[in-house]
Amino acid sequence: MLTGHNPSPPVTADELADIVLPDHECHDVRLGDLWGDRPAALVWLRHYG
């Protein structure tokens, strides 16, 4: 258990733009590229396998 730790979310999505994560086919994707031309919804799913 963490005590005294209060992480805060980014104020704007631009703070997340340079993060690179794998997509569903294991290709690297820069998050900022997802909303470059249009809005995007980011969803994280936890794998319980």
Backbone as JSON Lines, residues from 0, in Angstrom:
{"i":0,"aa":"M","n":[0.84,-1.18,0.0],"ca":[0.0,0.0,0.0],"c":[0.89,1.25,0.0]}
{"i":1,"aa":"L","n":[0.58,2.16,-0.9],"ca":[1.32,3.41,-0.95],"c":[0.65,4.43,-0.05]}
{"i":2,"aa":"T","n":[1.43,5.11,0.71],"ca":[0.89,6.17,1.55],"c":[1.56,7.48,1.18]}
{"i":3,"aa":"G","n":[0.81,8.54,1.24],"ca":[1.36,9.84,0.91],"c":[1.63,10.03,-0.57]}
{"i":4,"aa":"H","n":[1.09,9.16,-1.39],"ca":[1.32,9.25,-2.84],"c":[-0.01,9.56,-3.5]}
{"i":5,"aa":"N","n":[-0.1,10.7,-4.15],"ca":[-1.34,11.11,-4.79],"c":[-1.05,11.51,-6.23]}
{"i":6,"aa":"P","n":[-1.02,10.54,-7.16],"ca":[-0.73,10.89,-8.55],"c":[-1.89,11.7,-9.14]}
{"i":7,"aa":"S","n":[-1.56,12.63,-10.0],"ca":[-2.6,13.42,-10.64],"c":[-2.55,13.18,-12.14]}
{"i":8,"aa":"P","n":[-3.71,13.18,-12.78],"ca":[-3.75,12.96,-14.22],"c":[-3.21,14.17,-14.96]}
{"i":9,"aa":"P","n":[-2.8,13.99,-16.22],"ca":[-2.34,15.14,-17.01],"c":[-3.47,16.14,-17.2]}
{"i":10,"aa":"V","n":[-3.11,17.39,-17.32],"ca":[-4.11,18.44,-17.52],"c":[-4.67,18.38,-18.93]}
{"i":11,"aa":"T","n":[-3.8,18.14,-19.91],"ca":[-4.25,18.01,-21.3],"c":[-3.67,16.74,-21.9]}
{"i":12,"aa":"A","n":[-4.31,16.25,-22.95],"ca":[-3.84,15.03,-23.63],"c":[-2.48,15.26,-24.28]}
{"i":13,"aa":"D","n":[-2.12,16.5,-24.56],"ca":[-0.82,16.78,-25.18],"c":[0.33,16.27,-24.32]}
{"i":14,"aa":"E","n":[0.12,16.17,-23.03],"ca":[1.16,15.65,-22.14],"c":[1.41,14.16,-22.36]}
{"i":15,"aa":"L","n":[0.48,13.48,-23.02],"ca":[0.61,12.05,-23.3],"c":[1.1,11.76,-24.72]}
{"i":16,"aa":"A","n":[1.21,12.79,-25.55],"ca":[1.44,12.63,-26.99],"c":[2.71,11.86,-27.34]}
{"i":17,"aa":"D","n":[3.77,11.98,-26.57],"ca":[5.03,11.34,-26.93],"c":[5.19,9.93,-26.37]}
{"i":18,"aa":"I","n":[4.19,9.42,-25.67],"ca":[4.25,8.05,-25.15],"c":[4.04,7.08,-26.3]}
{"i":19,"aa":"V","n":[4.87,6.05,-26.38],"ca":[4.77,5.03,-27.43],"c":[4.38,3.71,-26.78]}
{"i":20,"aa":"L","n":[3.3,3.11,-27.29],"ca":[2.81,1.83,-26.77],"c":[2.52,0.89,-27.93]}
{"i":21,"aa":"P","n":[2.51,-0.42,-27.67],"ca":[2.17,-1.36,-28.74],"c":[0.66,-1.38,-28.99]}
{"i":22,"aa":"D","n":[0.28,-1.54,-30.27],"ca":[-1.13,-1.68,-30.6],"c":[-1.52,-3.16,-30.53]}
{"i":23,"aa":"H","n":[-2.7,-3.49,-31.0],"ca":[-3.2,-4.86,-30.92],"c":[-2.41,-5.85,-31.77]}
{"i":24,"aa":"E","n":[-1.58,-5.34,-32.69],"ca":[-0.72,-6.2,-33.52],"c":[0.75,-6.06,-33.13]}
{"i":25,"aa":"C","n":[1.01,-5.5,-31.96],"ca":[2.36,-5.31,-31.41],"c":[3.22,-4.33,-32.19]}
{"i":26,"aa":"H","n":[2.61,-3.43,-32.94],"ca":[3.34,-2.36,-33.62],"c":[3.38,-1.15,-32.69]}
{"i":27,"aa":"D","n":[4.52,-0.47,-32.64],"ca":[4.64,0.73,-31.8],"c":[3.79,1.86,-32.38]}
{"i":28,"aa":"V","n":[3.03,2.51,-31.5],"ca":[2.18,3.63,-31.89],"c":[2.43,4.77,-30.92]}
{"i":29,"aa":"R","n":[2.73,5.94,-31.46],"ca":[2.87,7.16,-30.65],"c":[1.46,7.67,-30.38]}
{"i":30,"aa":"L","n":[1.12,7.87,-29.12],"ca":[-0.25,8.25,-28.78],"c":[-0.71,9.53,-29.49]}
{"i":31,"aa":"G","n":[0.17,10.51,-29.61],"ca":[-0.2,11.76,-30.26],"c":[-0.59,11.58,-31.72]}
{"i":32,"aa":"D","n":[-0.1,10.52,-32.37],"ca":[-0.49,10.25,-33.75],"c":[-1.94,9.8,-33.86]}
{"i":33,"aa":"L","n":[-2.51,9.3,-32.79],"ca":[-3.88,8.82,-32.82],"c":[-4.89,9.96,-32.92]}
{"i":34,"aa":"W","n":[-4.57,11.12,-32.36],"ca":[-5.51,12.24,-32.42],"c":[-4.99,13.39,-33.26]}
{"i":35,"aa":"G","n":[-4.06,13.12,-34.16],"ca":[-3.51,14.18,-35.01],"c":[-4.52,14.77,-35.97]}
{"i":36,"aa":"D","n":[-5.4,13.94,-36.53],"ca":[-6.37,14.4,-37.53],"c":[-7.8,14.49,-37.02]}
{"i":37,"aa":"R","n":[-8.07,13.77,-35.93],"ca":[-9.45,13.73,-35.41],"c":[-9.4,13.31,-33.94]}
{"i":38,"aa":"P","n":[-10.49,13.49,-33.22],"ca":[-10.51,13.07,-31.82],"c":[-10.31,11.56,-31.69]}
{"i":39,"aa":"A","n":[-9.81,11.14,-30.55],"ca":[-9.59,9.71,-30.3],"c":[-9.98,9.39,-28.86]}
{"i":40,"aa":"A","n":[-10.43,8.17,-28.66],"ca":[-10.71,7.67,-27.31],"c":[-9.67,6.61,-27.0]}
{"i":41,"aa":"L","n":[-9.0,6.74,-25.88],"ca":[-8.0,5.76,-25.46],"c":[-8.6,4.88,-24.38]}
{"i":42,"aa":"V","n":[-8.49,3.57,-24.58],"ca":[-9.04,2.61,-23.63],"c":[-7.95,1.62,-23.27]}
{"i":43,"aa":"W","n":[-7.71,1.45,-21.97],"ca":[-6.74,0.46,-21.51],"c":[-7.51,-0.7,-20.94]}
{"i":44,"aa":"L","n":[-7.16,-1.89,-21.4],"ca":[-7.76,-3.12,-20.88],"c":[-6.7,-3.91,-20.15]}
{"i":45,"aa":"R","n":[-7.04,-4.41,-19.01],"ca":[-6.1,-5.22,-18.25],"c":[-6.3,-6.68,-18.61]}
{"i":46,"aa":"H","n":[-5.2,-7.36,-18.88],"ca":[-5.25,-8.77,-19.24],"c":[-5.14,-9.62,-17.98]}
{"i":47,"aa":"Y","n":[-6.11,-10.47,-17.77],"ca":[-6.13,-11.32,-16.58],"c":[-5.82,-12.77,-16.93]}
{"i":48,"aa":"G","n":[-4.99,-13.02,-17.91],"ca":[-4.72,-14.37,-18.38],"c":[-3.64,-15.0,-17.62]}
